[in-house]
Amino acid sequence: MNLTSALDYFIAIAGIAIIVISFVWNIYEVFVHKSGHQTSDPGHDSEDSAIR
């Protein structure tokens, strides 16, 4: 792949940025939903403690 024009550089950088942002966003969502479920559902922790 020859990056000869500014448009080629822009497309390459935009593609890499989209991949990186998507990856970071998915990790962020996993941690936010994980912590959100633990705080919004207090009965869940007691069930886990009872099972253990």
HELIX and SHEET records of a PDB file:
HELIX    1   1 ALA A    6  SER A   40  1                                  35    
HELIX    2   2 PRO A   42  ILE A   51  1                                  10    
END                                                                             
